[in-house]
């Protein structure tokens, strides 16, 4: 359990299926960010914490925790007699689906959400093998690029189904924008640029920070916020300090509810080195915020350069800086791109559209049984 795109997508999908009359159960291998009690109060279906991992535990204790968690999952699978099990990460594909197969769950669906940073080659090969031999009935990829990546990893093409990510628009309209911006330390005239993502190598936030060093020279009222946490926080803090940007760029940490921060933003920036199909980017587009994103993976299917956003090469702070300046200097372009982005996401990438495709896929498998 963590504040991340896969987790929020899982809960959105579970809510949708519950609204259609399905009996839902959600299970997580461990509660990374102490969210279990809070999440239980926000949904009307069971959420299980299998407690299969403990941060900082030694080898013996960790092995016992894993065995205990897998045993709890096995009991859950055997007693509940599920029709469908869907897993949302590579690790859960590897661990939960074989147990679901042993428990004779009729429909087992794995998912692929993009490249996994530092994922060992042997686990990648094992993952592909489990998909190919039918432990999963299919592997759902969130974009055509992710499908191609899965095939490159060794998954047979006929075992992959593409269902693009969808999002439920956040309630940014109900947010008091002036108050939300004041809580972030923003002045009324400030131009607020926002990026959301874990502070990891994949997300490329260092290029955003570097671009801001030039932007603030031209627009001193430009401010940037990076929402998220992760292992690269010390490096980003040092970079911000070294560039003299302590007053202009803030690391905002993790937010359980990002509605206020989205409502405060004027421009959204996604400087990732790779993405499957970014949920954070789609949520920004659905909120009517003009976006700048790197031209990688599934993002190319979501953003059309100059139509509903701006695309730049990955790892290019100069192009990012130029794109930021282009938007700030062209308010009418910002409005046009924002409106087109919102329309595109709400019509093509809604949670309802995504879940209907999952439902049809599931029913096709159940009917075949």
DOVEXTI-656795 format. One line per 3 residues: number of its first residue (from 1); their letters; for each residue x, y, z of N, C-alpha, C. Coordinates in steps of 0.2 Angstrom, whole numbers, plus 5000, padded with zeros to 4 digits. Atoms other than C-alpha are relative to their C-alpha. Example, Ala and Ser with C-alpha at 12.3 -4.5 7.8 and 13.67 -1.06 7.14 Angstrom:
BEGIN
1) AS) 5004:4994:5000:5062:4978:5039:5004:5006:5000 | 4996:4994:4999:5068:4995:5036:4996:5005:5003
//
This chain:
BEGIN
1) XXX) 5004:4994:5000:5000:5000:5000:5004:5006:5000 | 4996:4994:5001:5008:5016:4994:4996:5005:4996 | 5004:4995:5004:5002:5032:4986:5004:5000:4993
4) XXX) 4997:5001:5006:5006:5028:4968:4995:4999:4995 | 5005:5001:5005:4998:5026:4951:4997:4994:5000 | 5003:5007:5000:4996:5007:4951:4995:4999:5006
7) XXX) 5004:5001:4995:4988:5008:4968:4993:5004:4999 | 5006:4996:5001:4976:5022:4964:4996:4997:4994 | 5004:5003:5005:4971:5013:4948:4997:4994:5002
10) XXX) 5003:5006:4997:4968:4997:4957:4994:5002:5004 | 5006:4998:4996:4956:5006:4969:4995:5002:4996 | 5005:4997:5005:4947:5015:4955:4997:4994:4997
13) XXX) 5003:5005:5004:4945:4999:4946:4995:4996:5005 | 5004:5004:4995:4939:4990:4962:4993:5003:5001 | 5006:4996:4999:4926:5004:4965:4995:4999:4994
16) XXX) 5005:5000:5006:4919:5003:4947:4997:4993:5000 | 5003:5006:5000:4917:4984:4948:4995:4999:5006 | 5004:5001:4994:4909:4985:4965:4993:5004:4998
19) XXX) 5006:4997:5002:4897:4998:4957:4996:4996:4995 | 5004:5005:5005:4892:4985:4944:4997:4994:5003 | 5003:5006:4997:4887:4973:4957:5004:4994:5001
22) XXX) 4995:5006:4999:4903:4962:4958:5002:5001:5007 | 4997:5001:4993:4909:4956:4975:5008:5001:4999 | 4993:4998:5000:4926:4964:4977:5004:4999:5006
25) XXX) 4995:5000:4994:4941:4960:4988:5007:5002:4997 | 4993:4997:5002:4958:4969:4987:5005:4998:5005 | 4995:5003:4996:4974:4962:4994:5007:5004:4998
28) XXX) 4994:4997:5001:4991:4971:4996:5005:4996:5004 | 4995:5004:4996:5007:4962:5001:5003:5003:5006 | 4998:4997:4994:5012:4975:5014:4998:5007:5000
31) XXX) 5002:4993:4999:5007:4992:5020:5006:5005:5001 | 4994:4996:5000:5022:5003:5015:5000:5007:5003 | 5001:4993:4997:5015:5020:5020:4995:5001:5005
34) XXX) 5005:4999:4995:5003:5016:5034:4994:5002:4998 | 5006:4997:5003:4988:5018:5024:4994:4995:5001 | 5005:5006:5000:4978:5002:5028:4993:5003:5004
37) XXX) 5006:4998:4996:4966:5010:5042:4996:5005:4996 | 5003:4994:5004:4963:5026:5031:4996:4997:4994 | 5003:5003:5006:4959:5016:5015:4994:4996:5002
40) XXX) 5006:5004:4998:4947:5004:5024:4994:5004:5001 | 5005:4996:4998:4937:5019:5029:4997:5004:4994 | 5002:4996:5006:4935:5026:5011:4997:4995:4995
43) XXX) 5003:5005:5005:4929:5010:5002:4995:4995:5003 | 5005:5004:4997:4915:4998:5004:5001:4992:4998 | 4999:5007:5002:4924:4982:5000:5007:4998:5005
46) XXX) 4994:5002:4995:4938:4972:5011:5006:5002:4996 | 4993:4999:5002:4956:4977:5010:5004:4996:5005 | 4996:5004:4996:4968:4965:5016:5007:5002:5000
49) XXX) 4993:4999:5000:4986:4968:5022:5003:4994:5002 | 4998:5007:4999:4995:4952:5020:5007:5000:5004 | 4994:4999:4995:5010:4959:5030:5006:4995:4998
52) XXX) 4995:5005:5003:5022:4949:5018:5007:5003:5000 | 4994:4997:5000:5036:4961:5020:5001:5005:5005 | 4998:4995:4995:5045:4972:5033:5006:5003:4999
55) XXX) 4995:4996:5002:5056:4986:5029:5006:4999:5005 | 4995:5001:4995:5073:4983:5037:5001:4994:5004 | 5000:5007:4996:5070:4965:5043:5006:4996:4997
58) XXX) 4995:5004:5002:5084:4953:5042:4998:4994:4996 | 5002:5005:5005:5084:4938:5030:4995:4995:5003 | 5004:5006:4997:5077:4925:5042:4993:5003:5002
61) XXX) 5006:4997:4998:5063:4937:5049:4996:5001:4993 | 5004:4998:5006:5059:4943:5031:4998:4993:4996 | 5002:5006:5003:5058:4925:5025:4994:4997:5003
64) XXX) 5006:5002:4997:5046:4921:5038:4994:5004:4999 | 5005:4996:5001:5036:4936:5035:4997:4998:4993 | 5002:5002:5007:5035:4931:5016:4995:4994:5000
67) XXX) 5004:5006:5000:5029:4914:5020:4993:5001:5003 | 5006:4999:4997:5016:4920:5032:4995:5004:4996 | 5005:4997:5005:5009:4932:5019:4998:4996:4995
70) XXX) 5002:5005:5005:5009:4919:5006:4994:4995:5002 | 5005:5004:4997:4999:4908:5017:4994:5003:5001 | 5006:4996:4999:4987:4921:5021:4996:5001:4993
73) XXX) 5003:4999:5007:4984:4924:5002:4997:4993:4998 | 5003:5007:5002:4982:4905:4999:4994:4999:5004 | 5006:5001:4996:4969:4904:5013:4994:5004:4997
76) XXX) 5005:4996:5002:4960:4919:5006:4997:4997:4993 | 5002:5002:5007:4960:4912:4988:4996:4993:5000 | 5004:5006:5000:4954:4895:4993:4993:5001:5003
79) XXX) 5007:4999:4996:4940:4901:5005:4995:5004:4996 | 5005:4995:5003:4933:4915:4994:4997:4997:4993 | 5002:5003:5006:4932:4905:4978:4999:5005:4995
82) XXX) 5001:4994:5004:4935:4920:4967:4999:4997:4993 | 5000:5001:5007:4931:4920:4948:5005:5003:4997 | 4995:4996:5003:4944:4932:4944:5005:5002:5005
85) XXX) 4995:4997:4996:4961:4937:4951:5004:5004:4995 | 4996:4996:5004:4970:4952:4943:5005:5003:5005 | 4994:4997:4997:4987:4958:4948:5003:5006:4997
88) XXX) 4999:4993:5003:4994:4975:4946:5008:5002:5000 | 4993:4999:5001:5013:4974:4947:5004:4994:4998 | 4996:5006:5002:5027:4962:4941:5001:4996:5006
91) XXX) 4999:5004:4995:5030:4956:4958:4994:4996:5002 | 5006:5004:4999:5012:4952:4961:4998:4995:4995 | 5001:5005:5006:5011:4944:4944:5004:4994:5002
94) XXX) 4996:5005:4999:5025:4933:4949:4998:4996:5007 | 5002:5003:4994:5019:4929:4967:4993:4997:5001 | 5007:5002:4999:5000:4929:4967:4997:4996:4995
97) XXX) 5003:5004:5006:4996:4922:4950:5001:4992:5001 | 4999:5007:4999:5004:4905:4953:4996:4997:5006 | 5005:5002:4994:4994:4904:4970:4993:4999:4997
100) XXX) 5007:5000:5003:4978:4908:4960:4999:4994:4996 | 5000:5006:5004:4982:4895:4948:4999:4994:5004 | 5000:5006:4996:4985:4882:4961:4993:5000:5004
103) XXX) 5007:5000:4997:4968:4888:4969:4995:4999:4995 | 5004:5001:5005:4960:4885:4953:4995:5006:4999 | 5004:4994:5002:4954:4903:4950:4999:5000:4993
106) XXX) 5001:5001:5007:4946:4902:4933:5004:5005:4995 | 4997:4995:5004:4952:4919:4926:5006:5003:5004 | 4995:4996:4996:4969:4926:4931:5003:5005:4995
109) XXX) 4998:4995:5005:4975:4942:4923:5006:5004:5003 | 4994:4996:4998:4992:4950:4924:5000:5007:4997 | 5000:4993:5004:4996:4968:4920:5008:5002:5000
112) XXX) 4994:4997:5002:5011:4977:4913:4999:5008:5000 | 5001:4993:5000:5013:4996:4917:5006:5004:4998 | 4994:4996:5003:5030:5000:4909:5006:4997:5003
115) XXX) 4993:5002:4998:5048:4997:4912:5001:5000:5008 | 4999:5000:4993:5053:4992:4930:5007:5001:5001 | 4993:4998:4999:5068:5000:4936:5004:4995:5004
118) XXX) 4996:5005:4996:5082:4988:4942:4997:4993:5001 | 5004:5006:5000:5071:4973:4938:5005:4995:4998 | 4995:5005:5002:5083:4958:4938:4998:4996:4993
121) XXX) 5001:5003:5006:5085:4949:4921:4996:4993:5001 | 5003:5007:4999:5081:4932:4929:4992:5000:5002 | 5007:5000:4999:5065:4938:4936:4995:5002:4994
124) XXX) 5003:4998:5006:5060:4946:4920:4999:4994:4995 | 5001:5006:5004:5063:4929:4911:4995:4996:5003 | 5005:5004:4997:5053:4920:4924:4993:5003:4999
127) XXX) 5006:4997:5001:5039:4933:4923:4997:4998:4993 | 5002:5002:5007:5038:4930:4904:4998:4993:4999 | 5002:5007:5000:5038:4911:4906:4993:4999:5003
130) XXX) 5007:5001:4997:5023:4912:4918:4994:5002:4996 | 5005:4998:5004:5013:4922:4906:4999:4995:4994 | 5000:5004:5006:5018:4911:4891:4997:4993:5001
133) XXX) 5003:5007:4999:5013:4894:4899:4993:5000:5003 | 5007:4999:4999:4996:4901:4904:4998:5001:5008 | 5001:4998:4993:4998:4905:4923:4995:5006:5000
136) XXX) 5005:4994:5002:4990:4921:4917:4996:4999:4994 | 5004:5001:5007:4976:4920:4904:5002:5005:4995 | 4997:4995:5005:4983:4936:4897:5004:5005:5004
139) XXX) 4997:4994:4997:4994:4951:4901:4998:5006:4997 | 5003:4993:5003:4986:4968:4900:5005:5005:5000 | 4995:4995:5001:4998:4981:4894:4996:5007:5000
142) XXX) 5004:4994:5000:4993:4999:4897:5001:5005:4994 | 4999:4996:5006:4999:5006:4880:5003:4995:4995 | 4997:5004:5005:5005:4999:4863:5007:5000:5001
145) XXX) 4992:5000:4999:5023:5004:4868:5001:4995:5006 | 4999:5005:4995:5021:4994:4884:4999:4993:4997 | 5001:5007:5003:5014:4979:4874:5007:4998:4996
148) XXX) 4994:5002:5003:5030:4980:4863:5006:4999:5004 | 4995:5001:4995:5041:4981:4878:4999:4993:5003 | 5002:5007:4997:5032:4965:4885:5003:4995:4995
151) XXX) 4997:5005:5005:5036:4956:4869:5007:5000:4999 | 4992:5000:5000:5054:4962:4869:5003:4996:5006 | 4998:5003:4994:5055:4955:4887:4999:4992:4999
154) XXX) 5001:5007:5001:5050:4938:4880:4993:4997:5000 | 5007:5002:5000:5031:4937:4882:4997:4999:4993 | 5003:5001:5006:5022:4930:4867:4995:5005:4998
157) XXX) 5005:4994:5002:5012:4943:4857:4993:4998:5001 | 5007:5002:5000:4996:4933:4857:4998:4999:5007 | 5002:5000:4993:4997:4933:4876:4999:5007:5003
160) XXX) 5000:4993:4997:4996:4952:4878:4994:5003:4997 | 5006:4996:5001:4980:4963:4878:5001:5007:5002 | 4999:4993:4998:4981:4982:4877:4994:5003:5002
163) XXX) 5006:4997:4997:4969:4991:4888:5003:5007:5003 | 4997:4993:4998:4975:5010:4890:4997:5001:5007 | 5002:4997:4993:4975:5017:4908:4994:5005:4999
166) XXX) 5005:4995:5000:4960:5027:4913:5000:5004:5007 | 5000:4996:4994:4957:5040:4927:4994:5003:5002 | 5006:4997:4998:4943:5047:4937:5002:5007:5002
169) XXX) 4998:4993:4999:4944:5066:4937:5000:5002:5007 | 5000:4998:4993:4949:5073:4954:4996:5007:5001 | 5005:4995:4999:4937:5086:4962:5004:5007:5001
172) XXX) 4996:4994:5000:4949:5101:4958:4995:5006:5000 | 5004:4995:5001:4934:5112:4954:4997:5003:5007 | 5002:4998:4993:4928:5112:4972:5005:5002:5005
175) XXX) 4994:4997:4995:4945:5117:4979:5000:5007:4999 | 4999:4993:4999:4947:5135:4985:5007:5001:4997 | 4993:4999:5003:4962:5139:4973:5004:5005:5004
178) XXX) 4996:4995:4996:4967:5155:4982:5003:4997:5006 | 4998:5003:4994:4968:5146:4998:5005:4995:5000 | 4996:5005:5001:4976:5131:4992:5007:5003:4998
181) XXX) 4993:4997:5002:4990:5142:4983:5003:5003:5006 | 4997:4996:4994:4992:5152:4999:5003:4994:5005 | 4997:5006:4996:4995:5135:5009:5006:4998:4997
184) XXX) 4993:5002:5004:5009:5131:4996:5005:5006:5001 | 4995:4995:4999:5017:5148:5000:5000:5004:4993 | 5000:4997:5006:5012:5155:4983:4997:5007:5000
187) XXX) 5004:4994:5001:5008:5173:4979:4995:5000:4994 | 5005:5000:5005:4994:5178:4968:5003:5000:4993 | 4997:4999:5006:5005:5183:4954:5005:4994:4998
190) XXX) 4995:5006:5001:5016:5167:4955:4998:4996:4994 | 5001:5005:5005:5017:5155:4940:5002:4994:5003 | 4998:5006:4996:5016:5138:4948:5001:4994:4995
193) XXX) 4999:5006:5004:5024:5123:4939:5000:4994:5004 | 5001:5006:4995:5020:5106:4946:5002:4994:4996 | 4999:5006:5003:5027:5089:4943:4999:4995:5006
196) XXX) 5002:5005:4995:5021:5073:4952:5003:4994:4998 | 4996:5006:5001:5031:5057:4954:5005:4998:5005 | 4995:5002:4995:5042:5047:4965:5007:5003:4998
199) XXX) 4994:4997:5001:5059:5054:4967:5005:4995:4998 | 4996:5005:5002:5068:5041:4957:5003:5002:4993 | 4996:4999:5006:5080:5040:4942:4995:5000:4994
202) XXX) 5005:5001:5006:5065:5035:4930:4997:5007:4999 | 5004:4994:5000:5056:5052:4934:5004:5006:4997 | 4996:4995:5003:5070:5063:4928:4999:5007:5003
205) XXX) 5001:4993:4997:5066:5078:4940:5006:5004:5000 | 4994:4996:5000:5084:5084:4940:5000:5005:4994 | 5000:4996:5006:5081:5090:4922:4995:5006:5001
208) XXX) 5005:4995:4999:5065:5100:4928:5004:5005:5005 | 4996:4995:4996:5076:5108:4942:5005:5004:4996 | 4995:4997:5004:5090:5112:4930:4996:5006:4995
211) XXX) 5004:4996:5004:5077:5120:4918:4997:5006:5004 | 5002:4994:4996:5070:5131:4932:5005:5005:5001 | 4995:4995:4998:5087:5139:4935:5000:5005:4994
214) XXX) 5000:4995:5005:5085:5147:4918:4994:5004:5000 | 5007:4996:5000:5066:5151:4919:5000:5005:5005 | 5001:4994:4995:5067:5161:4935:5005:5006:4999
217) XXX) 4997:4994:5002:5080:5172:4927:4996:5005:4996 | 5005:4996:5004:5067:5178:4915:4994:5001:5003 | 5006:4999:4996:5052:5176:4926:5001:4998:5007
220) XXX) 4998:5001:4993:5057:5178:4944:4994:4997:5004 | 5006:5002:4997:5039:5174:4949:4998:4993:4998 | 5001:5007:5002:5040:5157:4942:5002:4995:5006
223) XXX) 4998:5005:4994:5039:5143:4956:4998:4993:4997 | 5001:5008:5002:5040:5124:4954:4999:4996:5007 | 5001:5004:4994:5034:5111:4966:5000:4993:4997
226) XXX) 4999:5007:5001:5039:5092:4965:4996:4996:5005 | 5004:5004:4995:5026:5081:4973:5002:4993:5000 | 4998:5007:4999:5032:5064:4979:5006:4999:5004
229) XXX) 4994:5001:4996:5046:5056:4989:5003:4994:4997 | 4996:5006:5002:5059:5043:4986:5008:5001:5001 | 4993:5000:4999:5078:5039:4986:5004:5005:4998
232) XXX) 4996:4995:5003:5084:5053:4976:4998:5007:5003 | 5002:4993:4996:5077:5067:4988:5007:5003:5002 | 4994:4996:4998:5095:5071:4995:5003:5003:4994
235) XXX) 4997:4997:5006:5102:5073:4977:4996:5006:4998 | 5004:4995:5003:5088:5084:4972:5000:5006:5005 | 4999:4994:4995:5089:5095:4988:5007:5003:4999
238) XXX) 4993:4997:5001:5108:5097:4985:5000:5004:4993 | 5000:4996:5006:5105:5102:4967:4996:5007:5000 | 5003:4994:4999:5092:5115:4972:5004:5005:5004
241) XXX) 4996:4996:4996:5103:5122:4985:5006:5003:4995 | 4994:4998:5004:5118:5122:4972:4998:5005:4995 | 5002:4995:5005:5108:5132:4959:4997:5006:5003
244) XXX) 5003:4994:4997:5102:5144:4972:4992:5001:4999 | 5007:5000:5002:5084:5139:4969:4995:4998:5006 | 5004:5002:4994:5078:5136:4987:4994:5004:5001
247) XXX) 5006:4996:4999:5065:5150:4986:4995:4999:4994 | 5004:5001:5007:5059:5144:4968:4998:4993:4999 | 5001:5007:5001:5059:5125:4969:4999:4997:5006
250) XXX) 5001:5004:4993:5051:5115:4983:4998:4993:4999 | 5002:5007:5000:5050:5097:4986:4995:4999:5005 | 5006:5000:4996:5033:5094:4993:4998:4994:5003
253) XXX) 5002:5007:4997:5033:5076:4998:4994:4997:4998 | 5006:5003:5003:5019:5064:4996:4994:5003:5003 | 5007:4998:4999:5001:5069:4996:4995:4995:4999
256) XXX) 5005:5005:5001:4987:5057:4999:4994:5003:4995 | 5005:4996:5004:4975:5070:4991:5003:5005:4996 | 4996:4995:5004:4983:5079:4977:4995:5005:4996
259) XXX) 5005:4995:5003:4967:5089:4972:5002:5007:5001 | 4998:4993:4998:4973:5105:4981:5006:5002:4996 | 4994:4999:5003:4990:5104:4973:4999:5001:4992
262) XXX) 5001:5000:5007:4983:5101:4955:4996:5007:4999 | 5004:4994:5000:4970:5115:4958:5004:5007:5000 | 4995:4994:4999:4985:5127:4962:5004:5001:4994
265) XXX) 4995:5000:5005:4995:5123:4946:4998:5004:4994 | 5001:4997:5007:4997:5133:4930:5002:4996:4995 | 4997:5004:5005:5008:5121:4921:5002:4993:5003
268) XXX) 4998:5007:4998:5011:5102:4923:5006:4998:4996 | 4994:5002:5004:5028:5095:4919:5001:4993:5002 | 4998:5007:4999:5032:5076:4917:5007:4999:4996
271) XXX) 4994:5000:5003:5051:5075:4914:5003:4993:4999 | 4998:5007:5000:5052:5056:4914:5004:4997:4995 | 4996:5003:5005:5065:5045:4906:4996:4994:4996
274) XXX) 5005:5005:5003:5051:5032:4903:4994:5000:5004 | 5007:5001:4997:5033:5029:4907:4996:4995:4996 | 5005:5004:5004:5020:5016:4903:4994:5004:4998
277) XXX) 5005:4995:5002:5005:5028:4903:4998:5003:5006 | 5000:4996:4993:5007:5041:4917:4993:5002:5002 | 5006:4998:4997:4992:5042:4928:5000:5007:5003
280) XXX) 5000:4993:4997:4998:5058:4936:4999:5005:4994 | 5001:4996:5006:4999:5066:4918:4993:5000:4998 | 5007:5000:5002:4982:5060:4914:4995:5004:5005
283) XXX) 5004:4996:4995:4975:5068:4930:5001:5007:4999 | 4999:4993:5002:4983:5084:4926:4996:5003:4994 | 5003:4998:5006:4976:5084:4909:4992:5000:5001
286) XXX) 5008:5000:4998:4958:5080:4916:4998:5006:5004 | 5001:4994:4996:4960:5094:4928:5000:5007:4996 | 5000:4994:5004:4962:5106:4913:5007:5004:5001
289) XXX) 4993:4997:4999:4981:5110:4916:5004:4999:4994 | 4996:5001:5006:4992:5113:4901:5006:4996:5002 | 4995:5005:4998:5006:5099:4901:5006:5001:4995
292) XXX) 4994:5001:5004:5024:5097:4895:5002:4993:5002 | 4998:5007:4999:5030:5079:4894:5005:4998:4996 | 4995:5003:5005:5044:5069:4887:4997:4995:4995
295) XXX) 5003:5004:5006:5041:5060:4871:5003:4993:5001 | 4998:5007:4999:5043:5042:4878:4994:4996:5001 | 5005:5005:4999:5033:5026:4878:4993:5002:4999
298) XXX) 5007:4999:5001:5015:5027:4881:4998:5008:4999 | 5002:4993:5000:5015:5046:4883:4999:5003:4993 | 5001:4998:5007:5016:5048:4864:4993:4998:4997
301) XXX) 5007:5002:5001:4999:5040:4863:4995:5005:5003 | 5004:4996:4996:4992:5052:4876:5000:5007:4998 | 4998:4993:5001:5000:5069:4871:5002:5000:4992
304) XXX) 4998:4998:5007:5000:5076:4853:5003:5007:5000 | 4996:4994:4999:5013:5089:4852:4997:5006:4996 | 5003:4994:5003:5005:5106:4849:4993:5000:5000
307) XXX) 5007:5001:5000:4988:5099:4850:4997:5000:5007 | 5003:5001:4993:4984:5094:4868:5006:5001:5005 | 4995:5000:4995:5001:5097:4876:5007:5002:4996
310) XXX) 4993:4999:5003:5020:5100:4872:5004:4994:5002 | 4995:5006:5000:5032:5085:4869:5007:5002:4999 | 4993:4999:5001:5051:5086:4872:5004:4994:5001
313) XXX) 4996:5006:4999:5065:5074:4871:5002:4999:5008 | 4998:5001:4993:5070:5065:4888:5007:5002:5001 | 4993:4998:4998:5085:5071:4897:5002:5006:4996
316) XXX) 4998:4994:5003:5085:5088:4889:4997:5006:5003 | 5003:4995:4996:5083:5102:4901:5000:5007:4996 | 5001:4994:5004:5086:5116:4888:4993:5000:4996
319) XXX) 5006:5000:5004:5071:5110:4877:4994:5000:5005 | 5005:4999:4994:5061:5109:4894:4999:5007:5002 | 5000:4993:4998:5066:5126:4898:4996:5004:4995
322) XXX) 5003:4996:5005:5061:5133:4881:4992:4999:4999 | 5007:5001:5000:5044:5124:4882:4996:5004:5005 | 5003:4997:4994:5040:5131:4899:5000:5008:4998
325) XXX) 5000:4993:5001:5045:5149:4893:4995:5001:4994 | 5005:4999:5005:5034:5146:4877:4993:5000:5003 | 5007:5000:4997:5019:5142:4888:4999:5007:5004
328) XXX) 5001:4994:4996:5022:5157:4900:4999:5006:4996 | 5000:4994:5004:5024:5169:4886:4993:5000:4995 | 5006:5000:5004:5008:5163:4877:4994:4997:5004
331) XXX) 5006:5002:4996:4993:5162:4889:4994:4997:4996 | 5005:5002:5004:4981:5159:4874:5002:4992:4998 | 4998:5007:5002:4991:5143:4869:4999:4996:5006
334) XXX) 5001:5004:4993:4990:5137:4888:4993:4998:5000 | 5007:5001:5000:4971:5139:4887:4998:4995:4995 | 5002:5004:5006:4970:5130:4870:5002:4993:5002
337) XXX) 4997:5007:4999:4981:5115:4875:4997:4997:5006 | 5003:5002:4994:4973:5114:4892:4993:4997:4999 | 5007:5002:5002:4955:5113:4885:5000:4993:4996
340) XXX) 4999:5006:5004:4961:5100:4872:5002:4994:5004 | 4997:5006:4995:4970:5089:4885:4994:4998:5004 | 5005:5002:4996:4955:5089:4896:4994:4996:4996
343) XXX) 5005:5004:5004:4943:5084:4882:5002:4993:4998 | 4998:5007:5002:4954:5070:4876:5000:4995:5006 | 4999:5005:4995:4957:5062:4893:4993:4998:5002
346) XXX) 5007:5002:4998:4938:5063:4898:4997:4996:4995 | 5003:5004:5005:4933:5055:4882:5003:4994:4998 | 4997:5006:5002:4946:5043:4879:5003:4996:5005
349) XXX) 4997:5004:4995:4954:5038:4895:4997:5001:5007 | 5004:5000:4994:4940:5038:4908:5001:4993:5003 | 5001:5006:4996:4939:5025:4922:4995:4996:4997
352) XXX) 5005:5004:5003:4923:5020:4914:5002:4996:4994 | 4998:5004:5006:4930:5016:4897:5005:4995:5001 | 4995:5005:4999:4945:5007:4904:4997:4994:5003
355) XXX) 5003:5006:4996:4934:4996:4916:4996:4996:4996 | 5004:5003:5004:4922:4992:4903:5004:4995:4995 | 4996:5005:5004:4936:4984:4892:5002:4995:5005
358) XXX) 4998:5005:4996:4942:4975:4907:4994:4995:5002 | 5006:5005:4998:4924:4968:4911:4999:4996:4994 | 5001:5004:5006:4922:4963:4892:5005:4994:5000
361) XXX) 4995:5005:5000:4939:4954:4893:4999:4994:5005 | 5002:5005:4995:4934:4945:4909:4995:4996:4998 | 5006:5004:5002:4917:4940:4903:5002:4995:4994
364) XXX) 4998:5004:5005:4925:4933:4887:5003:4994:5002 | 4997:5005:4998:4936:4922:4897:4995:4995:5004 | 5005:5004:4996:4922:4916:4909:4995:4997:4995
367) XXX) 5005:5003:5005:4910:4913:4894:5004:4994:4997 | 4996:5005:5003:4924:4902:4887:5000:4994:5004 | 4999:5006:4995:4924:4891:4903:4993:4997:5000
//
